[in-house]
Amino acid sequence: MITSSVYVHLQRPDNGEWVTVGRYTLNLAESTIESTQGYFQYAPSYLDAGLTWVVDPINMPRLDTVPYLANRYGGLSDVLRDISPDAWGKLLIQRAFNLPSRAHEYYFLTKSSNADRWGALIVSKSKNPNPAVASSPRLSRLEELLIELGLMAEQKPSQYPDLRKRLTKTPSLGGARPKATVQDGDAYWLVKPTIHTDVSNTALLEYIAMKWAKASGLNVAETTLYQDDVRTAVLVKRFDRTGMQRHMVLSGATLLQTEYPDTSASGHNHVRWSYPLLAQALRRIGVPECDLNELFGRMIFNVVCGNDDDHPRNHAVIWNESESKWRLSPAFDIVPNLILKPRSLAMQLSDGRWDIGRESLMADWKYFGFESINRANDYKSALLKSIQYHSQYLSQFDASDEFENLLTLRASETIALL
């Protein structure tokens, strides 16, 4: 048995200072990943200082020194899995450190840099926080960055070695596709290019869908598009950072107490991928009812545009210090499926139902902050009208004729069902 531990540090939402919020310990069996045990414990110094920010109000809500066992991800606490890399970042770490594909999540957490983590938490072997100043490339180097990301995706030699070094050292952000962060003043933008294996212009498609959702009245992360004769990339403004201040965030997977990806043999984690369950979790942590309405609206938009990649890690909450409450984050990663018209989404629309239809969409309306089913229907009707109206003007979002025609037709057909 190997015991490892790291200190967990939080950048305070009120003054930006770094404090030690707790300690994570892992008892890692040498034989199998499945026989591991990990736990998180709030630091006595954090409690003695009277600090009251709870880093995970669903899985670790009590501010005391009683350890919280980690029940998922081979014993890694959910909130630490949130700040660990996903498929793309893991791939870079595997290459850099020669790790096996089934290496424990702990190794990906500790071998990724604190400089580019999601949210306001970092880890270190020392009680002294080491946040690492973000070394993101400047926006002015975007073209070079896109070239380098393309070469990395194809496993080809570097053209810009300094960029390759930065990108390899900061692979903490989630997702399966190549990506990187660029800095423009106090703003940070997540750059996601179309790559050689894409069957369509994925970056353009995401940009169109995000702009369409925004125009329809939903709260969507700020998005812009880069295009030249060779490359296309969508740039999404990171809502978890403002200048040097990092903001507390939690993924929908953490709120739903589920894993993504679902690696269980039985697929049992998948049963908790649910919009109504997420709405109930949001209510438990004090999110206002207008955000529950918003979640309902995002579910409707995903149905209409055909975004079946709406899995739990593509939903999040963010801590609003001025309101002293958690809020639903801006929407992100809205990418319609162009290959097939989805008959279901990744998340359940109502209890036990993934199928797209009026009944499944409205069955659990009561969890989304509406006073009555009539109010829920009024909201749905108004949003559908807005979505359909703006689908007629997709060209203003730089849509190609192929995307415009397909999405407009899909919107009309789906809205007729709802």
N, C-alpha and C positions, 0 to 999 in steps of 0.2 A: 504494500500500500504506500502510495506517494502522497504526501500532504503538501499542498501549495496554497498560498494566500496572497491577496493583493489588497491594498487600501483603496477605497473608493472616495473620490473627492467631488465636491459640488461647487460650481461657481454660484455664489449667492445672487438671487434675482434682484435684491435691493441695492447692493453696493458693488457687485462684481468681484468681491474678494473670494478666494478659494478656501474652502474648509474641508476637513476630513469628515465625511458623513457616515462612514462605516467601513466594514472589512468583510471581504468575501473569502471563504475558505473552501477548498475542494479536496476531498479524499479520493484520489484517483487510483483505482485498481489497475494493476499492470496488465491484467489479462483481457478484460473487456470494457468497453465504454459503458455498457448497460449497468455494471456493478459499481457505479460511482455515486458519491453523495456530496452535495455542496450546500452551503448555507451562507446567508448574509446576516450581519449583526450591526445594528446602529452603534456608532462610537459613543462611549460615555462622555467624551469631551463635547460632542455635538449636542447631546441631551443637556449636559451641565450648562452649556452656553445659552440654553433656552431657545434654540433654533427650532422652528416648527415646520419646515418644508419636508413633506413626506415624498420621497422619491418615487414610490409606487403605491398609490392609495388603494389599489385592488389587492395586490399580493403581499404587501408589507405595510399595512396601514397603521400599526401601533408604533409609537415612538417610545421604545424601551429597549433593553439589552437582551431580550429573549431572541435567540436565533430564529431566522426564517429559513426553513428547508426549501430548497429549490426542487420543484417537482417535474420540470421539463428540461429539454436540451441537455440530457445527460448530467443533470445536476448544476447547470449554470442558471443563475437567477434571471428571470425574464427581463428585468430592466438592464442587466448587463448584456444580454443577448441583443437588446435593442441597439446598443452602441458598438456591437461587433460587426464585422463585415459579412455580407451575403456572398452569393456565388462569385461575382466578379472579383471582389476583394479577397475572398478565400483562394481563388485561383492564383492571384498575384503572390499571396503569402506562401502558398504551396511551392511555387516556383522559386521564391527567394530563399526559403528555409528548408526546402526539400522535405516537406511534410507529407505524410500519407493522406490519401483522400478522405479517410475516416478518422483523421486526427480529432481529438476532443475539442469542443467549442472553446474551451479555456485557452488553448494555444493560439487560436485566431484572435481572441480578445486581447491577450497580452502581447502578441507580436505585431499588432497594428498600432499605428502612432496615435497619440492623444491629439495631435494637431488638427485632425479633420474629423473627429468623431461627431456623431449626430447627437444633438442635445447638449446638456450642461454637465454631464458626468464624465470623469476620466478615471483611470486606474494607475497605480504605481506600486512598486515594491516598498516604497518608503512612505513614512507618514507625511513627508513634505510633498505637496502637490507639484507635479511637473506637467503643466498644461501644454507645453510646447507651442510656441507662437506659430500660428498658421502660416505656412510658406506657400500658399496657393499662387499659381502663376497669375500675372495680371491679364486683364481682359485684352490688352494690346497683343498678347501672344496667342490669341485664340486659334488662329490658322495653324500655327506650329503645333499647338496642343492637339488639334484634330488629326493632324498627320501622324503624330506619335501614338495617339490612341488607336488609330487604324492599324499601325504597324504592330502594336501590342496585341490587338485582337487576332492578327494573323500570325503571331509569334515570329515576327521578322526583326532583324537588327535595327537598332535605334538610329534615327536621324538627328535627334536632339538629345544627347545623353543627359544633360542637366534636367530636362523635363522628365525623361524616363526615370531618373533617380527619385525625383519628387513624387511621381505617380506611384512608384513601387513602395515608397515609404508611407504613403497616406491612403491606404485602401479601405478605410473604415466605413464608408457609406454603403448603403444596402443596394439590392438589385442584382440582376443577372447580367446586365449589359455593361459594356465599357462606359465609364463616366469619370468625371473629374470636376473639381471646383476651381473657378476663377474668381479673382477679387477685382472689384471695381469701386474704389473708395471704401465706404463702410458696408457696401453690399457684397454678398457672395452669391454666385450663380452656379448651379449644377449644370454641367454641360453633358449632353447625351447625343452622340452622333449616330447617324445611319451608318451601318457597317456593311462589309462585303457580303455577308451571309443573309442579309435581309431581302425578303422577296418583294418588298415595297419600301417606299421612303418612310421609314418608321418615325424618324424625327419630325418630318413635316406632318405626319398623321397625328402625332401627339400634340403638336403645336395647334393644329386646327381644332382638335377635340377640346383642348383646354380653353381656347378662345371662344369656342361655341358655348361651352358651359358657362363661362364668365358672362357672355352676352345674354344668356338665358336667365341670369339673375343669381347664379350660385357664387359662393365665396371660393375663388380659385387662386392658387399661387400665381404671382406675376410671371408671365412667360413671354419670351421673344424668340425670334428665329434667325439663324445664320445660314446663308446660302452663298455659294460661289459656283463656278462652273463644274467643280468636282465634288464638293462636300456639302452636306446639310447637317445642321445640329439644332436641337431645341435647347434653349437655356431657361432654366426654371429657378427663380429667385428662392434662396434658402430662407425659410421663415424661422429657423432655429438659431439664427445669428444676426446680430446687429453690431457691426464694428467688432470690438473685442468682447462684447457681451454674448454669452451663449445662453439660450433659453431652454428650460426644462421641457422635454417632450416624452411622450409614451406612444408606442405603437398600438394599433387595434388588436394585434395578437396578444400583447401583454394584458390589455383590458379584458379580452375575451378568455384569458387563461387557456390559451391554445398554442400550438406550435405551427409555425410556417417556415419552411415547407413541412407538410405532415409526413414524418418519417416512420410513424408507427406502422407495425405490420398489419394491424386491423383497420387502419385509417380512421380510428376513433376520434382523433383531434378535429377532423373535418366537420363533425357534427356541431361544433361550436362556432363555425364560421357563419355568422348570422347577423343580419341588420337589426332585427328586434332585440337580440341578446346584446349587441353593441349599444343600442339605444338605452337598454336597461343599465348597462355598466356606466354609461355616461351620466345617467341620472344619479347613480350611486355616488359618483365623485363630485356632484354638484354642478354639472354643466347646465346652463340655462336652457329653457324650453325652446328658444329660438334656434339653438344649435341642434336640437332633436329634429325640428322641422327641416333644417338644412340637411341633416343626414338622410331624411326621407326623400328630399329633393335629389340628392346625389344618387340614391338608389334608382329613382325614376330615370335620371339622365343616363346612367349606365345601362339600364334596360333599353332605352330608346336608341342610343348610339351603338350598342353592341359591345360594350367594354366588359368582357368576362375575365379580365385580369384584376378584378376588384377584391383581391384576397386581403386577409387581415393586416398585412404589413403595408398595404396601400391606404390605410386609414390611420389617423393619429390625433392626439390632443396636445395642446401646448399650454403651459402655465402663464396666466396673465397676472403679473405682479400688481398692477394698478387696481385690478378688481379682486385680487386675492382668490382667484378661482381658476380651475381648468376650463379651457375652451376647445371646441372642435377646431382643429387646424385647418388652414386653407386646403382645398382639394389638390391632389397631385397624382401623377401617373395615370391619367385617363387616356387609354389607348384602345380604340375600337378594334375588334377582330375583323379583318377584311377578308380572310380566307373563307370563313364560314359564318353565317348568321347565327349567333348564339341562341340556343333554346333555353339556356339557363345561365346563371351567373356563378361566380365562385362562392359568393355569400348567399345564404338563404334569404328569400324575400319575406317569408313568414315561417312559422314553426314547421320544420320538416319539409319545406317546399322551396326548391330552387327554380322551378319552372316559371317561365315568363307568361303572365296573364293577369287580367284584372283582379281575379279572385285572390291569387297568391300575393299580389302587390298590396291589396287593401286589407287582408285578413287580420294583420296585427297593427292596424293604424293607431291603436290606443297607446302604444309604447313611444310614439314619436311626438309627444307634446301637444296633441290636439285635444280640444274640449269635447269634440263629438266627431262622428264619422262624416257628418256634413261638412265640418271645417276641413277635415282631411281631404275630402273629395274636392272642395273648393280650391285648396292649395294645389292638388294634383292637376286639376283642370287648367288653372292659371299657368302653371309651369309648363304643361304640355303645349299650350298655345304659344308660349314664349319660345320653347324649343323648336316647334315647327316653323314659327315665323322666322327665326334666325337661321334655320336650315336653308332657307331660300337665298341667304346671303353668305353662304360659305366661301364664295370667291373672294370676299373682302378679307378673309383670313389666309389668303394665298393658297387656297385649295386648288389642286389640279382638277381637271374635268372629271377624271376617273374617281377621285375621292368625293367630289361634290355630288356627282350623279348617284353614286352608291349610297352615300350617307343620307342624302335627301330622300331617296326612295325607301331606305330602311326606316327612317324616321316616320314617314307617312304610314308605312305598313304596320309598324309597331304601335304607333299612337292609336291607330284604328282598333287595335286589340285591347287597349287600356281604357 
